[in-house]
Amino acid sequence: MESLLYSFIAGASTAIGAIIIALIGRPGQKVLSGLLGFAGGIMIAISAFKLIPEAEEISSTYSAVIGFILGAAMMYLLDKLIPHTHLPGGDEVVTEGVSTNSNEKSVLKTGYLIFLGIALHNLPEGLAIGAGLESNPELGFAIAVAIALHNIPEGMAVAGPLRSGGISWFKVFMLTLFAGLMTPVGAAIGLTIFGISSIFVGLGLAFAAGAMVYIVSDELMPMSHGYHNHTANTGFIMGFILGFLIV
């Protein structure tokens, strides 16, 4: 029950992003830059100092390498199969593989594509939480916190186009919440698979590391530097230090 609660909170933070947009509008670039960098720092620290070493200890170096590659590969394939969202320095949302314009119908379509992409990306993030919880509740909690920080800007990304396309704020909130609920689904799957044997736990931890390193390198750091380089670096360092301390 505790594990599903952690993953639910991490997933529900996607809806928090939509609430922020509805109540106060889009935060300043420095705030977003620092938040994204901070989340990236925590993820890298957890991966380097806890997930990978523990995966090696539980299974083997070869299993850890395989798990890491599988985690990164899954995120890469999702990026290729589903249009993915980036928030650049301006006010617009850039979606890979999708051409957008100011037409309301086109903007709404973009919003739904972003929603689908985020929902599917939340599944392996849930698997990462499940792997961490199966190994150590504190580790699972740390992963959930890092993913929650990462999900808030994603909620902002999906809320903007949906609202611009004429969707009510209530429906926007429900859609972002549903996208986030894919995280506990992934966590439940992860707890089931990785609880079979210690070998699967090791693979799962390395899988989580690979997925998170890919997220940081492909999403968080490019996005954070797109807002403000120095704030991104400061946020990353602070997140890295905190991640080092909590693991």
C-alpha positions in Angstrom: 0.0 0.0 0.0 2.8 2.4 0.9 4.5 1.7 -2.5 1.4 2.6 -4.4 1.0 5.8 -2.4 4.5 6.9 -3.3 3.9 6.2 -6.9 0.5 7.9 -6.9 2.0 11.1 -5.4 4.7 11.0 -8.0 2.2 10.6 -10.8 -0.3 13.1 -9.4 2.3 15.8 -9.5 1.6 16.0 -13.3 -1.8 17.5 -12.3 0.0 19.9 -10.0 1.7 21.4 -13.0 -1.8 22.0 -14.6 -3.0 23.6 -11.3 -0.1 26.0 -11.3 -0.8 27.1 -14.8 -4.5 27.6 -14.0 -3.9 29.6 -10.8 -0.8 31.7 -11.4 0.2 31.2 -15.0 3.5 29.9 -16.2 6.3 30.3 -13.7 9.4 32.4 -14.6 12.2 30.8 -16.6 14.7 30.8 -13.8 12.2 28.9 -11.5 11.6 26.3 -14.2 15.3 26.1 -15.0 16.2 25.5 -11.3 13.4 23.0 -10.8 14.4 20.9 -13.8 18.1 21.0 -13.0 17.3 20.1 -9.4 15.3 17.1 -10.4 18.1 16.0 -12.8 20.7 16.3 -10.1 18.8 14.1 -7.7 18.2 11.5 -10.5 21.8 11.3 -11.5 23.0 11.0 -7.8 20.5 8.3 -7.0 21.5 6.4 -10.2 25.2 6.7 -9.7 25.5 6.2 -5.9 22.6 3.8 -5.2 20.8 2.1 -8.1 23.8 0.9 -10.1 26.0 -0.2 -7.1 23.1 -2.0 -5.5 22.1 -3.6 -8.8 25.7 -5.0 -9.1 25.7 -6.2 -5.5 22.3 -8.0 -5.8 22.9 -9.6 -9.2 26.1 -9.0 -11.2 27.9 -6.4 -13.3 26.6 -8.0 -16.5 23.0 -8.0 -15.3 23.4 -4.4 -14.2 24.7 -3.4 -17.6 21.9 -5.2 -19.4 19.3 -3.6 -17.1 20.7 -0.2 -17.6 20.7 -0.6 -21.4 17.1 -1.9 -21.3 15.9 1.1 -19.3 17.6 3.7 -21.6 16.4 1.8 -24.7 12.8 1.7 -23.5 12.8 5.5 -23.0 14.5 6.0 -26.4 11.9 3.8 -28.2 9.0 5.7 -26.5 10.6 9.0 -27.7 10.6 7.6 -31.3 7.2 6.1 -31.3 5.3 8.8 -29.4 5.8 12.6 -30.1 7.7 14.0 -27.2 7.4 17.4 -25.5 10.1 20.0 -24.8 9.6 23.3 -23.2 12.0 25.8 -24.8 12.9 29.2 -23.6 9.9 30.9 -25.1 6.2 30.5 -24.4 5.5 27.8 -27.0 5.6 24.1 -26.6 7.7 22.2 -29.0 6.7 18.6 -29.8 9.0 16.4 -31.8 7.5 15.0 -34.9 4.4 17.3 -34.8 3.9 20.4 -36.8 1.9 23.0 -34.9 0.3 26.4 -35.7 -2.1 28.8 -34.1 -5.2 27.0 -35.3 -7.2 25.9 -32.3 -7.9 22.4 -33.7 -4.2 21.9 -34.4 -3.2 23.1 -30.9 -5.8 20.7 -29.3 -4.4 17.8 -31.4 -0.9 18.7 -30.2 -2.2 18.7 -26.6 -3.7 15.2 -26.9 -0.5 13.9 -28.4 1.5 15.4 -25.6 -0.9 13.8 -23.1 -0.5 10.4 -24.7 3.3 10.7 -24.8 3.5 11.7 -21.1 1.1 8.9 -20.1 3.2 6.3 -21.8 6.4 7.8 -20.4 5.0 7.5 -16.9 4.8 3.7 -17.2 8.6 3.1 -17.1 8.9 5.8 -14.5 6.5 3.7 -12.3 8.6 0.6 -13.0 11.6 2.5 -11.7 9.8 3.4 -8.5 8.6 -0.2 -8.1 12.2 -1.5 -8.5 13.4 0.9 -5.9 10.7 0.0 -3.4 11.3 -3.7 -3.9 14.9 -3.2 -2.9 14.5 -0.5 -0.2 11.5 1.6 0.8 13.7 4.7 1.3 15.2 4.3 -2.1 11.8 4.0 -3.7 10.7 7.1 -1.9 13.8 9.0 -3.2 13.0 7.9 -6.8 9.4 9.0 -6.3 10.4 12.5 -5.1 12.8 12.9 -8.1 10.1 11.8 -10.6 7.5 14.0 -8.9 9.7 17.1 -9.5 10.2 16.0 -13.1 6.5 15.6 -13.6 5.4 19.1 -12.6 6.8 20.8 -15.7 5.3 17.9 -17.8 1.9 18.8 -16.4 2.5 22.4 -17.5 3.4 21.2 -21.0 0.2 19.3 -21.5 -2.1 21.8 -19.8 -1.2 24.7 -22.1 -2.1 23.3 -25.5 -5.2 21.5 -24.1 -6.5 24.8 -22.6 -5.6 26.8 -25.7 -7.6 24.2 -27.7 -10.8 25.0 -25.9 -10.8 22.3 -23.2 -12.2 23.3 -19.8 -9.8 23.6 -16.8 -11.6 20.7 -15.1 -11.0 18.4 -18.1 -7.4 19.6 -18.3 -6.9 18.7 -14.7 -8.5 15.2 -15.1 -6.4 14.5 -18.2 -3.2 15.4 -16.5 -4.2 13.4 -13.5 -5.0 10.4 -15.6 -1.6 10.7 -17.3 0.0 10.7 -13.9 -1.9 7.6 -12.8 0.1 5.5 -15.3 2.9 5.9 -12.8 1.3 3.7 -10.0 0.3 1.2 -12.7 3.9 0.9 -13.7 4.9 0.7 -10.0 2.5 -2.2 -9.5 3.9 -4.0 -12.5 7.4 -3.4 -11.3 6.7 -4.7 -7.8 5.2 -7.9 -9.3 8.0 -8.5 -11.8 11.0 -7.5 -9.7 9.7 -9.4 -6.7 10.1 -12.8 -8.4 13.8 -13.2 -7.5 16.9 -11.1 -6.5 18.1 -11.3 -10.1 15.1 -9.4 -11.3 15.5 -6.9 -8.5 19.0 -6.2 -9.7 17.8 -5.9 -13.3 15.0 -3.6 -12.1 17.4 -1.3 -10.2 19.7 -1.0 -13.2 16.6 -0.5 -15.5 15.5 2.4 -13.3 19.0 3.9 -13.5 19.1 3.7 -17.3 15.6 5.2 -17.6 16.4 8.1 -15.3 19.8 8.9 -16.9 18.1 9.0 -20.3 15.4 11.3 -18.9 18.0 13.7 -17.5 20.2 13.7 -20.6 17.4 13.9 -23.1 14.8 16.1 -21.3 15.8 17.7 -18.1 19.2 19.2 -18.8 18.4 20.5 -22.4 15.1 22.0 -21.2 16.7 23.6 -18.1 19.5 25.1 -20.0 17.0 26.4 -22.6 15.6 28.6 -19.8 18.7 29.8 -18.0 22.2 28.1 -18.0 23.5 29.3 -14.7 20.3 28.6 -12.8 20.1 25.1 -14.4 23.7 24.3 -13.2 23.0 25.6 -9.7 19.8 23.5 -9.5 21.6 20.5 -10.8 24.4 20.8 -8.3 22.0 21.3 -5.4 19.9 18.3 -6.5 23.0 16.2 -6.9 24.2 17.0 -3.4 20.8 16.3 -1.9 20.6 13.0 -3.8 24.0 12.1 -2.5 23.0 12.8 1.1 19.6 10.9 1.0 21.1 7.7 -0.5 
